[in-house]
Amino acid sequence: MKPLFYISTLAVAIFFGGCKKLDKLTEFNMDYHSSIVLPASNTIGLPLDLTSPETTTNSQSTFANNNTQTDKIQEVHLTKMTITVTSPSGVDLTFLKSVELYIKADGLSEKEIAWDNNVSDNVGSTLSLNVTGDDLKDFIKKDKISVRIKAVTDEETYSDYTIDIYSLFKVNAKILGI
């Protein structure tokens, strides 16, 4: 009786350990960069509302490179989003009071995906944003996406600021139907 118990316990451990390894095989990351220019402004406290140019997702080829297809995607979550001021050089993001980012794609309602409602006065040139836990697979499956940024400043800006928007998405998929 004891050998049967040990064999059963071992089989259950292998099965559940194998499922975790299989789950890892069905997960991969996709990242995107886009940029947006915040124009110089002497307006403080009013929202700036700008949209980035469309970014090609290349999702079909990324899915294929990860041994899956669009119809096998189970969920996609934003795991990291940062904004970095890239121009002019030597400046930081301390002019921001708050920032919200929204994802947009043809045929889908815009969705808020990241924010910081109280940007620190010591922020530096890169700001890591809070991200939602929403499933964004419908956006990532599209050919093109764009990001809308809504920012409130607490300082005047005397020149245009080029902002790089970095997004990292975690994709969970079935690998060729598994």
C-alpha positions as CSV (number, residue, x, y, z in Angstrom):
1,M,0.0,0.0,0.0
2,K,2.9,2.4,0.8
3,P,4.5,2.0,-2.6
4,L,1.2,2.9,-4.3
5,F,0.9,6.0,-2.1
6,Y,4.5,7.1,-3.0
7,I,4.0,6.5,-6.7
8,S,0.7,8.4,-6.7
9,T,2.3,11.3,-4.8
10,L,5.3,11.3,-7.2
11,A,2.9,11.3,-10.2
12,V,0.9,14.3,-8.9
13,A,4.1,16.2,-8.1
14,I,5.5,15.6,-11.7
15,F,2.1,16.5,-13.2
16,F,1.8,19.8,-11.4
17,G,5.5,20.7,-11.7
18,G,5.2,19.9,-15.5
19,C,2.2,22.2,-15.8
20,K,4.1,25.1,-14.3
21,K,6.9,24.5,-16.8
22,L,4.4,24.2,-19.6
23,D,2.8,27.5,-18.5
24,K,6.2,29.2,-18.8
25,L,6.5,27.9,-22.4
26,T,3.3,29.6,-23.3
27,E,4.3,33.0,-22.0
28,F,6.5,35.6,-23.7
29,N,7.0,39.4,-23.7
30,M,6.4,42.0,-26.3
31,D,7.8,45.5,-26.0
32,Y,7.1,48.7,-27.9
33,H,8.6,52.1,-28.1
34,S,6.9,55.2,-29.3
35,S,7.5,58.9,-28.8
36,I,5.5,62.0,-28.5
37,V,6.5,65.7,-28.5
38,L,5.1,67.8,-25.6
39,P,5.2,71.4,-27.0
40,A,6.6,74.3,-25.0
41,S,3.9,75.8,-22.9
42,N,3.5,78.6,-20.4
43,T,0.2,77.1,-19.2
44,I,0.3,75.5,-15.8
45,G,-2.3,73.2,-14.3
46,L,-4.3,72.6,-17.5
47,P,-4.2,69.2,-19.1
48,L,-2.1,68.6,-22.3
49,D,-3.7,66.0,-24.5
50,L,-1.6,64.4,-27.2
51,T,-1.6,61.2,-29.2
52,S,1.5,59.3,-30.4
53,P,1.9,58.3,-34.0
54,E,0.5,54.8,-34.6
55,T,2.9,52.0,-33.8
56,T,2.9,48.8,-35.9
57,T,2.4,45.9,-33.5
58,N,4.0,43.2,-35.7
59,S,1.9,40.8,-33.5
60,Q,1.5,38.2,-36.2
61,S,5.2,37.7,-36.7
62,T,5.9,37.9,-32.9
63,F,3.3,35.3,-32.3
64,A,4.7,33.1,-35.0
65,N,8.2,33.5,-33.5
66,N,6.8,32.2,-30.2
67,N,5.1,29.2,-31.8
68,T,1.6,30.5,-31.6
69,Q,-1.1,32.3,-33.5
70,T,-3.5,35.2,-32.9
71,D,-6.4,32.9,-32.1
72,K,-4.3,31.1,-29.4
73,I,-3.7,34.3,-27.4
74,Q,-5.4,33.9,-24.0
75,E,-4.4,37.2,-22.4
76,V,-2.0,40.1,-22.6
77,H,-1.1,42.3,-19.7
78,L,0.9,45.5,-19.5
79,T,3.7,44.8,-17.0
80,K,5.8,47.9,-17.3
81,M,5.4,51.4,-18.8
82,T,7.9,54.2,-18.5
83,I,8.3,57.6,-20.0
84,T,11.7,59.1,-20.6
85,V,12.5,62.6,-21.7
86,T,15.0,62.3,-24.5
87,S,15.2,65.8,-25.8
88,P,16.4,68.4,-24.9
89,S,19.3,66.6,-23.2
90,G,20.0,67.1,-19.6
91,V,16.4,67.8,-18.6
92,D,14.0,65.8,-16.3
93,L,10.3,65.3,-15.9
94,T,9.9,67.5,-12.8
95,F,7.7,69.8,-14.8
96,L,4.9,67.1,-14.7
97,K,2.3,67.1,-11.9
98,S,0.4,64.1,-13.2
99,V,0.3,61.9,-16.3
100,E,-2.2,59.3,-17.7
101,L,-1.7,57.1,-20.7
102,Y,-4.4,55.4,-22.8
103,I,-4.1,52.8,-25.5
104,K,-6.0,53.2,-28.7
105,A,-6.7,51.0,-31.7
106,D,-9.1,51.0,-34.6
107,G,-12.5,49.5,-33.7
108,L,-11.8,49.5,-29.9
109,S,-12.8,51.9,-27.2
110,E,-9.8,53.7,-25.7
111,K,-8.6,52.3,-22.4
112,E,-6.5,53.8,-19.6
113,I,-3.4,51.7,-19.0
114,A,-0.9,53.7,-16.9
115,W,-0.7,56.7,-14.7
116,D,1.0,58.7,-12.0
117,N,-1.2,61.2,-10.3
118,N,1.5,62.7,-8.1
119,V,4.8,62.9,-9.9
120,S,7.7,63.5,-7.5
121,D,9.8,66.6,-7.6
122,N,12.8,64.3,-7.7
123,V,11.7,62.2,-10.6
124,G,14.7,62.5,-12.9
125,S,14.5,61.8,-16.7
126,T,12.6,58.5,-16.5
127,L,9.3,57.9,-14.7
128,S,7.9,54.4,-14.1
129,L,4.1,54.4,-14.2
130,N,1.5,52.5,-12.3
131,V,-0.2,50.0,-14.7
132,T,-3.6,48.4,-14.8
133,G,-4.1,44.7,-14.7
134,D,-6.5,44.8,-17.6
135,D,-6.4,42.2,-20.4
136,L,-5.2,44.1,-23.5
137,K,-5.1,41.2,-26.0
138,D,-7.7,42.9,-28.3
139,F,-5.4,45.9,-28.7
140,I,-2.2,43.8,-29.2
141,K,-3.8,41.6,-31.8
142,K,-4.5,44.8,-33.9
143,D,-2.0,45.8,-36.7
144,K,-1.4,49.2,-35.1
145,I,-1.8,50.9,-31.8
146,S,-1.3,54.4,-30.5
147,V,-0.9,55.9,-27.1
148,R,-2.7,59.1,-25.9
149,I,-1.0,61.0,-23.1
150,K,-2.8,63.4,-20.8
151,A,-0.4,65.4,-18.7
152,V,-0.8,68.2,-16.3
153,T,2.3,70.4,-15.7
154,D,3.2,72.4,-12.6
155,E,6.0,74.3,-14.3
156,E,6.3,76.3,-17.6
157,T,8.3,74.5,-20.3
158,Y,10.4,76.7,-22.6
159,S,11.1,74.2,-25.3
160,D,9.5,71.2,-26.8
161,Y,10.1,67.9,-24.9
162,T,10.5,64.6,-26.8
163,I,9.2,61.8,-24.6
164,D,9.9,58.1,-25.2
165,I,7.1,55.8,-24.2
166,Y,8.2,52.3,-23.4
167,S,5.7,49.5,-22.9
168,L,6.3,45.9,-21.9
169,F,3.5,43.4,-22.4
170,K,3.3,39.8,-21.1
171,V,1.5,37.5,-23.4
172,N,0.0,34.2,-22.4
173,A,-0.8,31.9,-25.3
174,K,-1.5,28.4,-26.2
175,I,1.5,27.1,-28.2
176,L,0.1,25.5,-31.4
177,G,-3.1,24.5,-29.6
178,I,-1.6,22.9,-26.5
